[in-house]
Amino acid sequence: MKTKSYLSGTISSIILAQLKAKGTMYGYEICQKVKDLTEQEIQLTEAAIYPSLHKLEKSGIIFSFKEKVNGRTRKYYQLVEGKESLVDAQINELIRFTEHLRTLLNPSRV
């Protein structure tokens, strides 16, 4: 399945949903979680998610902090407190869009 071209507009929502579910995550962890949840169908790369992470951080929806883990510095991301309703709205907007897309791609089911 060629999902790469479909993902570009959804990466931020995917990241936000994962951070909402887990609380605090680092980039590679987000990539692995998405891969696991989708049974390897969607494989985000760190190169693909970091621009979205930086954009979300710049917009004030998430923040980052660094922590040493096993001698290595790891950058973690977390939702900014009070931004949950904004995150929910973005996720719900994508869900509605995918429901409309499903209807458009399967008109015989309507």
C-alpha positions in Angstrom: 0.0 0.0 0.0 1.4 3.4 -1.0 0.5 5.6 1.9 3.3 8.1 1.7 1.4 10.5 -0.6 -1.7 10.4 1.6 0.1 11.2 4.8 1.5 14.7 4.2 -1.7 16.5 5.4 -2.3 14.2 8.4 1.1 13.9 10.1 0.4 16.7 12.6 -2.9 15.1 13.6 -1.3 11.7 13.9 1.4 13.2 16.2 -1.1 15.0 18.3 -3.3 11.9 18.7 -0.3 9.9 19.9 0.8 12.6 22.3 -2.7 12.9 23.7 -2.9 9.2 24.2 0.6 8.7 25.8 1.4 12.1 27.2 5.1 12.4 26.5 7.0 10.8 23.6 10.1 11.3 21.5 10.2 11.3 17.8 11.4 7.8 17.1 8.9 6.5 19.7 6.1 8.2 17.7 7.3 6.5 14.5 7.4 3.1 16.2 4.0 3.5 17.8 2.4 4.4 14.5 4.0 1.5 12.8 2.9 -0.9 15.5 -0.7 0.4 15.6 -1.1 0.1 11.8 0.5 -3.3 11.6 3.4 -1.8 9.6 1.1 -0.2 7.0 2.0 3.3 7.9 5.7 3.9 8.5 6.6 7.5 9.4 10.2 8.4 9.3 11.9 10.7 11.7 12.7 13.0 8.7 9.0 13.2 8.0 7.7 14.0 11.5 10.4 16.4 12.8 9.2 19.3 10.6 5.7 18.7 11.9 6.9 18.5 15.5 8.8 21.8 15.1 5.8 23.5 13.5 3.5 22.3 16.3 6.0 23.5 18.9 6.4 26.9 17.2 2.6 27.2 17.1 2.4 26.6 20.9 0.4 23.4 20.8 3.3 21.2 22.1 6.5 21.8 23.9 9.8 19.9 24.1 12.3 19.1 26.8 15.5 17.2 26.8 16.4 14.3 29.1 19.4 12.0 29.4 18.6 8.4 28.9 21.3 5.8 29.0 24.0 8.4 28.4 22.2 10.0 25.4 20.2 13.1 25.3 16.7 12.5 24.1 14.2 15.2 23.1 10.7 14.6 24.4 7.4 16.2 23.2 4.3 16.9 25.1 1.0 18.7 24.7 0.8 22.2 26.2 -1.7 22.2 29.1 -5.0 23.7 28.0 -4.6 22.9 24.3 -6.5 19.6 24.5 -9.7 21.1 23.0 -7.7 22.4 20.1 -6.1 19.0 19.6 -9.6 17.3 19.8 -11.0 19.7 17.2 -8.1 18.9 14.8 -8.5 15.2 15.3 -12.2 15.3 14.9 -11.9 17.4 11.7 -9.6 14.7 10.2 -12.1 12.0 11.3 -15.0 13.8 9.6 -12.9 14.3 6.5 -12.0 10.6 6.3 -15.7 9.6 6.8 -16.6 11.9 3.8 -13.8 10.5 1.8 -15.0 6.9 2.5 -18.5 7.9 1.3 -17.1 9.5 -1.9 -14.9 6.4 -2.6 -17.8 4.0 -2.0 -20.9 5.7 -3.3 -22.8 2.4 -3.7 -22.8 2.1 0.1 -24.8 5.3 0.6 
